[in-house]
């Protein structure tokens, strides 16, 4: 085993390079959705007033996020939400 001035050289196993296919694919999907949303927003605002459009847009987003994180939301109740709102209000 080779030695240097500080002691024995520790040979570490070579790590395999990580694949960048999945992160690149997810980034591409995100860019496509972001780019397509511009067209949908432009058409949506042209057909209905901005407040109605925003209401529908954020309601859909809230429902999708609630469904995606349903397990984490089980412990929430009105008291937890109010405490969080008060903390956010005090911070600003």
Secondary structure as UniProt FT lines:
FT   STRAND          3..4
FT   TURN            5..6
FT   STRAND          7..8
FT   HELIX           21..47
FT   HELIX           50..68
FT   HELIX           70..73
FT   TURN            74..75
FT   HELIX           78..91
//
